[in-house]
Amino acid sequence: MHITFHGGARNVTGSKHIVQLNDGTSILLDCGMFQGLGEKTDDYNDHLGFNPLKVNYMILSHAHIDHCGLIPKLVAEGFKGTIYCTAPTMELAQILLLDSAKIQQQDADYTKGKQNHEEALYTEEDVIEAMHLFKIVEYNEEYEITPRIKFMLTDAGHVIGSAAIHLTIFEDAKTTQITFSGDVGRYGDLILRSPQKFTQADYILLESTYGDSLHKDLEPIEDALQQIIHETCIIRGGKVIIPAFSVGRTQEILFALNNLELKNRLPDVPYYVDSPLSEKATQVIKDHPEEYNSRVNKIMEVDDDPFAFKGLKFIQSTEESIALNDDPRPCVIISSSGMAEAGRVRHHIRNNISNTKNTILMVGYCEPTSLGGRLIRGDNEVYIFGDKYQVQAQVCAIKSMSAHGDYEDLLRFLSCQDPAQVKKVFLVHGEYDTQQNFAERLAENGFANVEIPYQHQKIELE
């Protein structure tokens, strides 16, 4: 048996890992899209690194595009197996993938004839075809794929429906337990329950996005939002542009803004969520209150919709979106994507980045070479749609807003394990320097055998 790492290997996107048994049976864990890797991005997304015809089954940890974004391409190139995931993950994946296909086509049309012309990876028809292969499974129930392969999902606390995947494989007269963490959420998240404990594993594939960081307390998020919006909109008369992932981050922002309204502290300006996808994703999250934590349940005793407040409007049409750029009045615009690499937010940044009255507010992780990453880094000029723009707007970041656990959360996630029984921890979904630092921290906590796979590396298991 071996594992091959085709994405999320010494980088933070494109999660794809294949567990292959000695008889050739292959299980794909996630099939994510690469994002924000500069010139490498297109090549990585164009070439999966494996033959989809030889993959028998797939298990999806959660619906973020860097974990599910290439499923339609996988199916279009021949995969015909079952895709297992939770119900919220399936619901979110469908709207995310349809939106992704639409945005790809729009970007391809917009950049046609330009030096950085972008080709669509798949069509909306490919997405619809892929969705026929999905099968819903529940948390904490063991499922048998074949007599030799079983698995269970536990709540990872990252986004609605997110799961850690626990494989039990019977081969060569022995049993092997493999855990793939997916993305690990935070203990004390604004909205979701904390990650669950899981049974002892022999091998662990562990995400490491924030493996060398500690997040600040969650409480100051509301204070930071209130201050930035007040200074930008009320004092300077400008706009706050917030690139935010449609699933998870957008709802956290809405939740925090709603709490400010409940406390009579919300600045009186228009708030726009300029993403049809975000509205659909918010509705999916509203449809699954069973995954909320006790804090949200308590708020719902006095507020039946913790994601809505005075002045909030969801933007649907392209015409409405364009109109926001022509409207000089102060406002807050929340739009995807979170790394500012795609979608309507790139247009909003392009139209507002050279005005000193405005603020670009980053609220989550950005790959360093992405547009968001370059803004956080402090670049004085950036390229958007092939054109150069001077960065005159203020760029701020609320680093404590992350759906990923920091190193204390990751160590807590592993605290249910006996390190002496873990044969190896594979660090995935992280930048290499961060992973090296985290590997040392893991060793200090008893996990002596830690490996950091590189792209397409195949590793034999004992």
Secondary structure, DSSP 8 states (H G I E B T S, - for coil): -EEEEEESSSSSS--EEEEE-TTS-EEEE------S-TTHHHHHHH--SS-GGG--EEE-----HHHHTTHHHHHHTT--SEEEE-HHHHHHHHHHHHHHHHHHHHHHHHTTTSTT----S--HHHHHHHHTTEEE--BT--EEEETTEEEEEEE-SSSTT-EEEEEEEEETTEEEEEEE--S---TT-SSB---------SEEEEE-TBTT-----STHHHHHHHHHHIIIIIIS--EEEEE--TTTHHHHHHHHHHHHHHTT---SS-EEEE-HHHHHHHHHHHT-GGGB-HHHHHHTTT-S-TT--TTEEEE-SHHHHHHHHH--S-EEEEES-TTSSSSHHHHHHHHHTT-TT-EEEE-S---TTSHHHHHHHT-SEEEETTEEEE--SEEEE-TT--SS-BHHHHHHHHTTS-GGG--EEEEESS-HHHHHHHHHHHHHTT---EE---TTEEEE--
